[in-house]
Amino acid sequence: MAIGQAQAGTFPVVHATSADVRCQWAARELSGFLRLIHAEDTFPIVNSIPADGDFILLGTAEETRSWSPSLQVPEVDAQGGFAVRHIHSGGREVGVICGNDYRAVVDGVYALLQQNLGHGFYLHANASEAVMKGPFSFVKWDMSAHPLVQERVCFNWYNFISGVSAWNLQDYQDWIRQASRMRYNEVMLHTYGWGPFTQFTHNGVTKPVGYLQNTAHGSHWGVKHTPDVRRLIGGEVFADEGPVFGADAGKIGYGGVTEENRVALAKAMLRQAMDYAVNTVGMEFNWSFDIDTTYGNPQNIIVTLPEQARIRVGKCWLARPDTGEGYLFFRKIMETTMRDFPAITKITVWWRGGSGNGFGGLVNTMKPSDLPPAWLEEYKAAPMDANNAYGPGHLYHSKVAQAFRRALDELGHSQVKLAYGSWWNKENALNFMAANHFMPRGMPCYALDYDMVFGESLDYRNQLSKTAGNRPLVVMEWAQHDDGKYMGRPCLPPADFASKLRETGASGCGVLHWSTRPLDLYFKSISNQVWSDTANEPLSTTCQKMALDFFGSSQSTVMAEYLHEWMTTAPIFGRETGDRLDGDGVGGAVKDFDLRVQDCDRRIAILDRVDAGKLSDAALRRWKFFKGHEEWIRLFHLAQKTRDPELRKQAILKYAEMASVDGGMTRGEKGLLIQHNLKWLNDLGNR
C-alpha cells in the first residue's frame, strides 16, 4: 500500500464531546462530502480516538494536542487560521484539521474539500465535476491558510417577491449552508420598519406592521398584485404554488394563515432560520432594522409617552432615550426582539441617507432647534465635519444606540453585539462623518457601497478609513443592485479587494444580494480574495476554477473563456425598486440594443464550441442554463427594442425554460418571472 493510501474501510471522524456546534457541523460536513467521493468507505463521527486503525481528528490546535501529544499537531497562530495535515503515528495514518478557533476548523474542512479534493461550493448549489475519485487517501491533506478579514458577511434584504421576502424555511437553510460552505462566517438580514418581524407592544398599544410581500398582499417597492399567478405567461411553474406566490407564512387565506396569526407565523419562520444558522451551522446571525423612519418609530406608541419623554420633529414624535419612560420604549424593542429571535448574535441599526421624508424618513430631518437644550450643547461642541446638517440626527441615533446597549445588558444579552449601518456614496458622506463622531467609539459600522466604486475610488476609501480609525468597519459590496443592474450577470467584483480592504483599515467585508442564481461567481470571487492562500485572486482564475467545478476538465478551458467573457461583457439590466423592470438604473434606458444582441451571439458561439457529448448530465444541464440565459437576454432586448408582442411572450417563456433546466426554478427566479409579466409587459404595452 502506498504512503497515504488506505484500503477501503472505516475512517472515524473524531471530535471532542465538548466541541461546540461549529466543530460538530464541520464533522458532519466532512463525513458527508467524503462519502460522496468514496462510496465504498465509511466515516462515522465519534468522540474518542479509536484503539486502532486510521482516523481523522478535528478540533482547535490546543484541543487536538491535548488529545494526543504524540501527533505533533501544528501551531495555528493566525486569527481564524487553520492547518490540514497528514501525520504518521505509530503505524497509523491520521488526518488532522485544526484551527485557531472552532470557526477556523469549519473553514479548514471546506478549504480541504474544495481546493484539494475538488468539491465546488457556490451560492446557488454545489458543483463537483472535479472531485478526486478513487479510494480514500490522505495524500492531499496538507494545506494551511487564514482569513485576511475576520468578518465575512452574506447579506440579504427584505424587499421583493424575487428575493428573501418569498422564501420558506428550506430556502433560508439552503442559503445559510451555502454561505458557510463558501467560508462566509456571518449571515445578515435587513427588514424595514413595516415588516411583521418588528411588531411589539408597549403601554398596551401594538405597533402596526405590513405584510410579508407576495402577489396578494403588500405593495412596497413596486410589488404588483395579480389574482392568480398560474394564469401568467409561463405560469405553469406555479402549478403547486398558486394562486398566490410568496412565503407560505404570508399567504393569508391559505394553509391556515390569517390576518390574526400572520405576524406570529412570520416570526416563527424567521426564528427557526436564525436558530439553524447559529445553533446548527455555527454562523453569526446579524439582524438589521431601521431606526430612523416613521415606520421604525410608531407614532401610536410614542404618543403614549409623557411629553417630556418625546421630541417633536415636524409633525411627528421621537421617543427620548435619555428619559426613564423613553428608555423603556427602546428596552421593549430589545426585549421583544430577543424573545422572538433568541439566536441573534448581532443587531445592526440602520439609517437612510439624505434628509428627505421618502420611505418614512424622519430622524435625518432633525434640526439643531429640535434637540433638547442639553443635547444642543453636545452638538455644538462637535468638530466641524460632524457638526453638519445630519449631525442632529446622528446625535439622536447615538442616544438610541446607548439605550439599546443598556437594554441588552440589563436583559441578560450582553453577548449580543450592536452595530450601525447605511449606504455610502458621495451624497451620504456627511452622514458617515456625523455618525462616526457621535456613535459610541468602537461600535462597528457597515458601509454599503451604493455606487459600487470601492474598487476604483481612492477618495472613497480614504473617506471610509476615517470611520475605520474609530471602530471596526465592514465594507459591503453588491452582487446585484436593486435600483438598477438587477438581472443578467452579477456586478463585477472589485479587483485586488483584499489589498484595498487593508488600505482602508476594514476589518470585514460582505456581499448584498436578493436572488441567488446566477450570482455564484461574484460570491466566490469575494470569498477567495480575502484568504491568505488566494489573496486578491484575479477574476480570470476564479472563472477557471468555476469552469472546472461546473463542467469538468475536458471542457473547462472553453467554459472558463466563456465565464470570463460573460462576467466582463454581458449586460446587467432591470430595476426592482419601481414600476418598470427594464432599463439600466434609476431612470436609465437601454440604447445599445443591437450591440447587446451581437454580444449575445458572440458568447453563444463560445458556448457552441463545447463538446456537449463529453459533459456529464449535471454539467450538460449547467451548460444549457448558461446558453438559455444568453438566449433570454437576446430575446429580452429584441422585444424591448421592437415592442413585438410575440417576442415578448417568447422572452418570458425562454426565461421560464432557462431557469428550469438545471434543478428547477429558484424562488427568486419565479419572482422575476412574475415581474416579467406584471412590470415588463405592462410597461411595454403602455408606452
GUPA-461691 format. One line per field, with one value per residue (C-alpha): residue in one letter; residue number from 1; x, z, y. Coordinates in steps of 0.1 Angstrom, whole numbers, padded with zeros to 4 digits, always signed. Each point is the difference from the previous one (the first is absolute). Layout:
N
residu = c(A ...) .
num = c(NUM ...) .
X = c(X ...) .
Z = c(Z ...) .
Y = c(Y ...) .
END
This chain:
687
residu = c(M A I G Q A Q A G T F P V V H A T S A D V R C Q W A A R E L S G F L R L I H A E D T F P I V N S I P A D G D F I L L G T A E E T R S W S P S L Q V P E V D A Q G G F A V R H I H S G G R E V G V I C G N D Y R A V V D G V Y A L L Q Q N L G H G F Y L H A N A S E A V M K G P F S F V K W D M S A H P L V Q E R V C F N W Y N F I S G V S A W N L Q D Y Q D W I R Q A S R M R Y N E V M L H T Y G W G P F T Q F T H N G V T K P V G Y L Q N T A H G S H W G V K H T P D V R R L I G G E V F A D E G P V F G A D A G K I G Y G G V T E E N R V A L A K A M L R Q A M D Y A V N T V G M E F N W S F D I D T T Y G N P Q N I I V T L P E Q A R I R V G K C W L A R P D T G E G Y L F F R K I M E T T M R D F P A I T K I T V W W R G G S G N G F G G L V N T M K P S D L P P A W L E E Y K A A P M D A N N A Y G P G H L Y H S K V A Q A F R R A L D E L G H S Q V K L A Y G S W W N K E N A L N F M A A N H F M P R G M P C Y A L D Y D M V F G E S L D Y R N Q L S K T A G N R P L V V M E W A Q H D D G K Y M G R P C L P P A D F A S K L R E T G A S G C G V L H W S T R P L D L Y F K S I S N Q V W S D T A N E P L S T T C Q K M A L D F F G S S Q S T V M A E Y L H E W M T T A P I F G R E T G D R L D G D G V G G A V K D F D L R V Q D C D R R I A I L D R V D A G K L S D A A L R R W K F F K G H E E W I R L F H L A Q K T R D P E L R K Q A I L K Y A E M A S V D G G M T R G E K G L L I Q H N L K W L N D L G N R) .
num = c(1 2 3 4 5 6 7 8 9 10 11 12 13 14 15 16 17 18 19 20 21 22 23 24 25 26 27 28 29 30 31 32 33 34 35 36 37 38 39 40 41 42 43 44 45 46 47 48 49 50 51 52 53 54 55 56 57 58 59 60 61 62 63 64 65 66 67 68 69 70 71 72 73 74 75 76 77 78 79 80 81 82 83 84 85 86 87 88 89 90 91 92 93 94 95 96 97 98 99 100 101 102 103 104 105 106 107 108 109 110 111 112 113 114 115 116 117 118 119 120 121 122 123 124 125 126 127 128 129 130 131 132 133 134 135 136 137 138 139 140 141 142 143 144 145 146 147 148 149 150 151 152 153 154 155 156 157 158 159 160 161 162 163 164 165 166 167 168 169 170 171 172 173 174 175 176 177 178 179 180 181 182 183 184 185 186 187 188 189 190 191 192 193 194 195 196 197 198 199 200 201 202 203 204 205 206 207 208 209 210 211 212 213 214 215 216 217 218 219 220 221 222 223 224 225 226 227 228 229 230 231 232 233 234 235 236 237 238 239 240 241 242 243 244 245 246 247 248 249 250 251 252 253 254 255 256 257 258 259 260 261 262 263 264 265 266 267 268 269 270 271 272 273 274 275 276 277 278 279 280 281 282 283 284 285 286 287 288 289 290 291 292 293 294 295 296 297 298 299 300 301 302 303 304 305 306 307 308 309 310 311 312 313 314 315 316 317 318 319 320 321 322 323 324 325 326 327 328 329 330 331 332 333 334 335 336 337 338 339 340 341 342 343 344 345 346 347 348 349 350 351 352 353 354 355 356 357 358 359 360 361 362 363 364 365 366 367 368 369 370 371 372 373 374 375 376 377 378 379 380 381 382 383 384 385 386 387 388 389 390 391 392 393 394 395 396 397 398 399 400 401 402 403 404 405 406 407 408 409 410 411 412 413 414 415 416 417 418 419 420 421 422 423 424 425 426 427 428 429 430 431 432 433 434 435 436 437 438 439 440 441 442 443 444 445 446 447 448 449 450 451 452 453 454 455 456 457 458 459 460 461 462 463 464 465 466 467 468 469 470 471 472 473 474 475 476 477 478 479 480 481 482 483 484 485 486 487 488 489 490 491 492 493 494 495 496 497 498 499 500 501 502 503 504 505 506 507 508 509 510 511 512 513 514 515 516 517 518 519 520 521 522 523 524 525 526 527 528 529 530 531 532 533 534 535 536 537 538 539 540 541 542 543 544 545 546 547 548 549 550 551 552 553 554 555 556 557 558 559 560 561 562 563 564 565 566 567 568 569 570 571 572 573 574 575 576 577 578 579 580 581 582 583 584 585 586 587 588 589 590 591 592 593 594 595 596 597 598 599 600 601 602 603 604 605 606 607 608 609 610 611 612 613 614 615 616 617 618 619 620 621 622 623 624 625 626 627 628 629 630 631 632 633 634 635 636 637 638 639 640 641 642 643 644 645 646 647 648 649 650 651 652 653 654 655 656 657 658 659 660 661 662 663 664 665 666 667 668 669 670 671 672 673 674 675 676 677 678 679 680 681 682 683 684 685 686 687) .
X = c(+0000 +0014 +0007 -0032 -0020 -0025 -0021 -0037 -0014 -0010 +0016 -0015 -0003 +0009 -0009 -0003 -0032 +0002 +0005 -0025 -0025 +0026 +0023 -0030 -0012 +0034 +0001 -0033 +0009 +0034 -0016 -0028 +0021 +0027 -0027 -0010 +0035 +0008 -0032 +0017 +0013 -0017 +0008 -0018 +0001 +0013 +0012 +0031 +0031 -0005 +0023 +0014 -0003 +0002 -0021 -0007 +0003 -0019 +0004 +0019 +0038 +0001 -0028 +0015 +0034 -0015 -0017 +0032 +0033 +0019 -0018 +0020 -0029 +0012 -0003 -0028 +0008 -0018 -0035 -0025 +0027 +0000 +0025 -0008 +0027 +0006 +0019 +0016 -0002 +0007 -0006 -0033 -0011 -0017 -0015 -0002 -0020 +0007 -0008 +0007 -0036 -0030 -0011 +0035 -0006 -0031 +0019 +0028 -0025 -0015 +0034 +0012 -0031 +0000 +0036 +0016 -0028 -0020 -0033 -0014 -0021 -0020 -0029 -0026 +0012 +0030 +0017 +0026 +0011 +0036 -0002 +0029 -0014 +0014 +0008 +0003 +0034 +0018 +0024 -0017 -0002 +0026 -0011 -0004 -0015 -0015 -0026 +0012 -0031 -0018 -0036 -0013 -0037 -0027 -0027 -0036 -0028 -0038 -0014 -0013 -0018 +0031 +0020 +0000 -0035 -0013 +0022 -0012 +0021 +0017 +0012 +0015 +0017 +0014 +0013 +0016 +0018 +0013 +0013 +0019 +0014 +0013 +0018 -0022 -0004 -0030 -0034 -0019 -0036 -0015 -0037 -0018 -0020 -0032 +0011 -0021 +0032 +0002 -0034 +0000 -0024 +0007 -0022 -0029 +0004 +0012 +0022 -0018 +0019 -0003 +0003 +0024 -0003 -0016 -0022 -0031 +0012 +0026 +0008 +0033 +0027 -0022 -0012 -0031 -0028 -0019 -0030 +0017 +0037 -0009 -0017 +0032 +0021 +0022 -0023 +0001 +0030 -0024 -0022 +0008 +0003 -0029 -0021 +0022 +0038 +0021 +0011 -0025 -0001 -0013 -0028 -0030 -0030 +0021 +0017 -0016 +0015 -0023 +0002 +0001 +0028 +0021 +0025 +0005 +0005 +0025 +0020 -0001 +0015 +0028 +0007 +0005 +0024 +0020 +0002 +0012 +0027 +0014 -0007 +0004 +0023 +0019 -0003 -0004 -0035 -0002 -0034 -0004 -0030 -0007 +0000 -0003 -0034 -0036 -0005 +0027 -0014 -0037 -0018 -0029 +0023 +0023 -0030 -0008 +0033 -0001 +0009 +0033 +0010 -0006 +0016 -0020 +0014 -0023 -0034 +0014 +0014 +0031 +0005 +0027 +0023 +0017 -0032 -0015 -0032 +0018 +0026 -0027 -0013 +0034 +0004 -0033 +0013 +0031 -0020 -0025 +0028 +0020 -0031 -0011 +0034 +0023 +0027 +0010 +0037 +0001 -0024 +0007 -0021 -0004 -0006 -0009 +0021 -0011 -0024 -0032 -0031 -0002 -0006 -0011 +0032 +0000 +0031 +0023 -0024 +0008 +0014 +0020 -0031 -0017 +0026 -0005 +0021 +0026 +0004 +0004 +0031 +0014 -0007 +0016 +0032 +0004 +0027 -0009 -0002 -0026 -0018 -0018 -0035 -0002 +0016 -0032 -0014 +0032 +0002 -0035 +0011 +0028 -0024 -0022 +0031 +0009 -0035 +0000 +0034 -0012 -0032 +0019 +0023 -0028 -0020 +0029 +0011 +0034 +0015 -0021 +0020 -0014 +0009 -0013 -0001 -0012 +0007 +0033 +0003 +0012 -0034 +0000 +0035 -0011 -0022 +0029 +0021 -0026 -0007 +0036 +0003 -0032 -0004 +0017 +0037 +0007 -0036 +0004 -0011 -0013 +0006 -0021 +0018 -0031 +0019 +0022 +0032 +0020 +0024 +0006 -0002 +0029 -0020 -0028 +0025 +0016 -0034 -0008 +0034 -0010 -0028 +0023 +0022 -0027 -0017 -0001 -0010 -0017 -0001 -0031 -0001 -0029 -0003 -0030 -0016 -0037 +0000 +0013 +0022 -0022 -0001 +0024 +0035 +0012 +0018 +0038 +0018 +0027 +0035 +0028 -0028 +0021 +0026 -0026 -0017 +0034 +0007 -0034 +0005 -0030 -0004 -0026 -0019 -0033 -0023 -0035 -0025 -0036 +0000 +0025 +0005 +0019 +0021 +0024 +0032 -0004 -0002 +0028 +0023 -0006 +0005 +0032 +0016 +0000 +0019 +0038 +0005 -0022 +0004 -0012 -0007 -0007 -0034 +0014 +0014 -0034 -0016 +0024 -0008 -0037 +0003 +0018 -0026 -0030 +0011 +0030 +0035 -0008 -0020 +0012 +0023 -0028 -0024 +0026 +0003 -0038 -0004 +0025 -0016 -0034 +0012 +0017 -0022 -0036 -0025 -0015 -0034 -0034 -0011 -0020 -0008 -0026 -0028 +0023 +0022 +0020 +0029 +0035 -0005 -0020 -0019 +0024 -0009 +0017 +0014 +0024 -0024 +0018 +0034 -0015 -0016 +0033 +0019 -0025 +0006 +0037 -0002 -0024 +0026 +0025 -0025 -0006 +0037 -0006 -0002 -0032 +0004 +0030 -0021 -0016 -0037 +0004 +0026 -0023 -0028 +0022 +0012 -0036 -0008 +0028 -0010 -0037 +0010 +0017 -0030 -0023 +0021 +0000 -0038 -0006 +0020 -0015 -0035 +0008 +0012 -0028 -0030 -0009 -0026 +0011 +0036 -0011 -0018 +0029 +0024 -0021 -0004 +0038 +0006 -0022 +0017 +0035 -0006 -0016 +0026 +0025 -0017 -0032 -0007 +0011 -0026 +0019 -0003 -0037 -0004 +0018 -0023 -0029 +0017 +0005 -0037 -0013 +0027 +0017 -0030 -0022 +0027 +0007 -0037 -0007 +0029) .
Z = c(+0000 -0010 +0027 +0007 -0018 +0021 -0009 -0002 +0035 +0030 +0008 +0031 +0002 +0036 +0020 +0037 +0018 +0012 -0035 -0009 -0028 -0026 +0005 +0000 -0032 -0016 +0009 -0016 -0031 -0004 +0006 -0025 -0028 +0004 -0004 -0033 -0014 +0017 +0000 +0010 +0032 +0032 +0021 +0033 +0024 +0035 +0032 +0007 -0019 -0011 +0015 -0034 -0037 -0018 +0010 -0005 +0029 +0001 +0026 +0010 +0000 +0038 +0002 -0024 +0016 +0034 -0015 -0013 +0007 -0023 -0031 -0001 -0011 -0016 +0016 -0014 +0012 -0026 +0011 -0019 -0015 -0005 -0009 -0017 +0005 -0008 +0029 +0004 +0036 +0014 -0034 -0003 -0026 +0016 -0017 +0022 -0006 +0027 +0004 +0020 +0011 -0008 -0030 -0015 +0003 -0022 -0025 -0001 -0008 -0029 -0013 +0000 -0017 -0026 -0008 +0004 -0004 -0028 +0015 -0013 +0024 -0014 +0011 -0021 +0003 +0002 -0032 +0002 -0035 +0012 +0031 +0007 -0008 +0012 +0034 +0030 +0005 +0022 -0028 -0005 +0037 +0002 +0000 +0022 -0003 +0020 -0009 -0007 +0015 +0029 -0008 -0033 -0005 -0023 +0001 -0011 +0001 +0003 -0031 -0029 -0009 -0021 +0032 +0037 +0005 -0019 +0017 +0022 +0027 -0024 -0021 +0031 +0009 -0035 +0000 +0035 -0010 -0032 +0016 +0026 -0027 -0019 +0033 +0009 +0038 +0004 -0015 +0002 -0007 -0002 +0005 -0004 +0029 -0016 +0001 +0021 +0018 +0017 +0017 +0038 +0027 +0025 +0024 -0012 -0036 -0029 -0029 -0034 -0025 -0037 -0017 -0012 -0036 -0025 -0030 +0021 +0030 +0005 -0027 +0011 -0026 -0029 +0007 -0022 +0008 -0022 +0007 -0011 -0009 -0019 -0027 -0009 -0030 +0012 +0030 -0003 +0024 +0028 -0003 +0035 +0013 -0011 -0001 +0023 -0002 +0030 +0033 +0013 +0033 -0017 -0022 +0019 -0007 -0008 +0022 +0031 -0003 +0012 +0006 +0037 +0000 -0029 +0021 +0024 -0029 -0018 +0033 +0006 -0035 +0005 +0035 -0014 -0027 +0026 +0023 -0029 -0009 +0035 +0018 -0029 -0025 +0024 -0019 +0015 -0006 -0005 +0002 -0015 +0001 -0005 +0029 -0019 -0017 +0010 -0005 +0025 +0025 +0003 +0009 +0016 +0027 +0003 +0007 +0031 +0016 +0021 -0019 +0018 -0014 -0036 -0026 -0027 -0035 -0025 +0005 +0016 +0033 +0010 +0033 +0021 +0011 +0028 +0021 +0021 -0020 -0034 +0009 +0008 -0036 -0013 +0026 -0011 -0036 +0011 +0024 -0028 -0025 +0022 +0011 -0035 -0014 +0028 -0024 -0011 +0005 -0014 -0005 -0025 +0001 -0035 -0012 -0034 -0019 -0008 +0019 -0020 +0015 -0026 +0012 +0034 +0005 +0034 +0021 -0028 -0003 +0036 +0004 +0029 +0012 +0005 +0025 +0038 +0015 +0016 -0034 -0018 +0019 -0008 -0037 +0000 +0015 -0028 -0026 -0032 -0021 +0024 +0007 -0034 -0012 +0011 +0034 +0020 -0014 +0008 +0035 +0005 -0016 +0025 +0029 -0014 -0004 +0036 +0011 -0020 +0015 +0035 -0006 -0015 +0030 +0025 -0017 +0002 -0036 +0005 -0025 -0028 -0020 -0011 -0033 -0024 -0038 -0030 -0037 -0008 -0030 -0006 +0009 +0032 +0011 +0025 +0016 +0006 +0014 +0025 +0009 +0005 +0025 +0020 +0000 +0030 -0006 -0011 -0012 -0033 -0033 -0031 -0031 -0030 -0032 -0018 -0031 -0001 -0002 +0028 -0024 -0021 +0023 +0022 +0014 +0010 +0018 +0017 +0013 +0013 +0017 +0023 +0013 +0003 +0023 +0026 -0003 -0019 -0035 -0023 -0037 -0017 -0038 -0023 -0020 -0017 +0004 +0008 -0015 -0033 -0012 +0016 -0027 -0024 +0012 +0035 +0006 -0006 +0033 +0010 -0010 +0027 +0025 +0030 -0006 -0002 +0032 +0018 -0015 +0014 +0034 -0004 +0024 -0021 -0033 -0012 -0031 -0003 -0022 -0005 -0024 -0001 -0035 -0021 +0027 +0007 -0015 +0019 +0034 -0009 -0011 +0031 +0023 -0017 -0001 +0038 +0009 +0004 -0025 -0027 +0009 -0028 -0022 -0036 -0014 -0029 +0026 +0017 -0034 -0006 +0033 -0005 -0036 +0014 +0028 -0023 -0032 +0007 -0014 -0036 -0006 +0027 -0023 -0023 +0028 +0020 -0031 -0002 +0037 -0001 -0031 +0016 +0032 -0018 -0031 +0007 +0009 +0034 -0002 +0016 +0031 +0029 +0020 -0023 -0024 -0030 -0004 -0030 +0000 +0015 +0030 +0016 -0029 -0024 -0034 -0022 -0032 -0014 -0008 -0031 +0017 +0028 -0024 -0020 +0033 +0009 -0034 +0006 +0034 -0012 -0027 +0028 +0017 -0032 -0001 +0030 -0008 +0018 -0005 +0024 +0028 +0029 +0003 +0028 -0020 -0031 +0020 +0011 -0035 -0012 +0028 -0012 -0036 +0009 +0020 -0030 -0022 +0025 +0002 -0038 -0002 +0028 -0018 -0034 +0015 +0019 -0032 -0024 +0024 -0019 +0021 -0012 +0009 +0035 +0005 -0013 +0024 +0030 -0010 -0006 +0035 +0015 -0022 +0008 +0037 +0002 -0019 +0029 +0032 -0005 +0005 +0032 +0019 -0012 -0036 +0005 +0014 -0030 -0024 +0017 -0004 -0037 -0003 +0023 -0004 -0033 -0021 +0014 -0004 -0036 -0008 +0014 -0015) .
Y = c(+0000 +0034 +0027 +0018 -0026 -0019 -0030 +0004 -0001 +0021 +0033 +0016 +0038 +0009 +0031 +0007 -0006 +0036 +0014 +0027 +0000 +0013 -0029 -0024 +0015 -0002 -0037 -0007 +0019 -0017 -0034 +0006 +0014 -0027 -0026 +0017 -0006 -0033 -0020 -0032 +0015 +0012 +0030 -0003 +0029 -0010 +0017 -0020 -0011 -0036 -0027 -0009 +0010 +0033 +0029 +0037 +0025 +0033 +0028 +0031 -0004 +0001 -0026 -0024 +0002 -0009 -0030 -0016 +0019 -0025 +0013 +0032 +0021 +0032 +0034 +0022 +0035 +0022 +0011 -0022 -0021 -0037 -0028 -0033 -0027 -0037 -0015 -0035 -0011 -0035 -0016 +0018 +0026 +0031 +0029 +0031 +0032 +0025 +0036 +0031 -0002 -0022 +0021 -0005 -0037 +0004 +0021 -0026 -0028 +0020 +0011 -0036 -0012 +0027 +0008 -0034 -0025 +0017 +0009 +0033 +0020 +0029 +0022 -0018 -0036 -0023 -0011 -0027 -0010 +0001 -0022 -0023 -0034 -0034 -0016 +0023 +0015 +0025 +0010 +0034 +0009 +0027 +0037 +0030 +0035 +0028 +0026 +0035 +0015 -0016 +0009 -0014 +0007 -0013 +0027 -0003 +0026 -0002 +0018 -0019 -0032 -0008 -0002 -0011 +0014 -0031 -0026 -0028 -0016 -0025 +0030 +0017 -0033 -0005 +0036 -0004 -0032 +0013 +0032 -0021 -0023 +0030 +0010 +0029 +0000 +0023 +0003 +0032 +0011 +0034 +0008 +0033 +0015 -0012 -0037 -0023 -0011 +0034 +0000 +0006 +0012 +0027 +0019 -0022 +0012 -0022 +0012 -0002 -0021 -0010 -0033 -0026 +0013 -0024 +0002 +0007 +0021 +0028 +0025 +0016 +0005 -0003 -0036 -0006 -0023 -0025 -0022 -0033 -0004 -0032 +0020 +0020 -0008 -0029 -0004 -0038 +0001 +0011 -0031 -0010 +0036 +0022 +0019 +0020 +0001 +0009 -0015 -0025 +0018 +0031 -0016 +0013 -0023 -0030 -0027 +0014 +0035 +0027 +0038 -0009 -0025 +0012 +0019 -0029 -0024 +0024 +0003 -0037 -0007 +0025 -0012 -0035 +0013 +0020 -0030 -0022 +0025 +0004 -0032 -0025 +0015 +0022 +0033 +0034 +0014 +0038 +0015 +0035 +0024 +0037 +0024 +0033 -0002 +0005 -0037 -0007 +0025 -0009 +0032 -0019 -0012 +0030 +0023 -0021 +0012 +0031 +0032 +0003 -0034 +0011 +0022 +0017 -0001 +0017 -0016 -0032 -0011 -0019 -0017 +0016 -0028 +0019 +0002 -0028 -0004 +0004 -0025 -0026 +0004 -0011 -0026 -0016 -0001 -0020 -0021 -0010 -0005 -0024 -0018 -0006 -0007 -0013 -0013 +0035 +0006 +0036 +0029 +0027 +0031 +0015 +0036 +0014 +0025 +0035 +0023 -0006 -0015 -0027 -0036 +0015 +0019 +0018 +0002 +0015 +0029 +0011 +0036 +0013 +0018 -0034 -0011 +0002 +0028 -0024 -0018 +0033 +0008 -0034 +0005 +0035 -0015 -0025 +0006 +0017 -0032 -0014 +0033 -0002 -0002 -0037 +0005 +0004 -0032 -0020 +0015 -0014 -0034 -0001 +0004 -0028 -0023 +0006 -0008 -0033 -0009 +0006 -0020 -0030 +0000 +0003 -0027 -0025 +0003 +0017 -0025 +0015 +0025 +0033 +0018 +0026 +0002 +0019 +0006 +0019 +0023 +0035 +0015 -0020 +0007 +0027 -0025 -0023 +0028 +0009 -0036 -0007 +0028 -0005 -0038 -0017 -0006 -0036 -0006 -0019 +0017 -0017 +0022 -0011 +0012 +0015 +0012 -0031 +0021 -0015 -0018 +0031 +0030 +0009 +0029 -0023 -0023 +0030 +0011 -0034 -0003 +0028 -0022 -0029 +0021 +0001 -0034 -0033 +0007 -0026 +0009 -0013 -0005 -0008 -0032 +0016 +0034 +0005 +0036 -0014 -0028 -0026 -0027 -0015 -0007 +0010 +0033 +0000 -0008 +0025 -0010 -0003 +0001 -0012 +0027 +0027 -0012 +0001 +0034 +0012 -0015 -0022 -0030 -0017 -0002 -0012 -0004 +0012 -0019 -0010 -0029 -0029 -0012 +0012 +0018 -0029 +0015 +0033 -0017 -0024 +0028 +0021 -0030 -0013 +0035 +0003 -0031 -0002 -0027 +0015 +0037 +0024 -0029 +0013 -0004 -0021 -0025 -0002 -0006 -0029 -0016 +0003 -0014 -0030 -0005 +0005 -0017 -0023 +0000 -0009 +0032 +0023 +0020 +0011 +0006 +0020 +0022 +0003 +0008 +0028 +0015 -0003 +0017 +0028 +0007 -0013 +0027 +0006 +0015 +0004 +0018 -0015 +0031 +0015 -0007 -0007 -0031 +0013 +0025 +0000 +0021 +0028 +0014 -0016 -0014 -0025 +0017 -0026 -0028 -0011 -0002 -0021 -0024 -0003 -0007 -0027 -0017 +0002 -0016 -0027 -0008 -0007 -0023 -0018 -0010 -0022 -0037 -0007 -0038 +0001 +0017 -0019 +0003 +0026 +0020 -0001 +0015 +0028 +0006 +0002 +0025 +0024 -0004 +0005 +0031 +0015 -0008 +0016 +0032 +0001 -0003 +0024 +0028 -0008 +0002 +0032 +0016 -0011 -0002 -0032 -0018 -0035 +0007 +0012 -0033 -0020 +0019 -0008 -0037 -0002 +0014 -0027 -0027 +0012 +0002 -0034 -0020 -0005 -0011 +0020 +0037 +0017 +0020 +0031 -0011 -0006 +0035 +0014 -0020 +0018 +0034 -0007 -0004 +0028 +0026 -0005 -0010 +0027 +0027 -0010 +0000 +0034 +0020) .
END
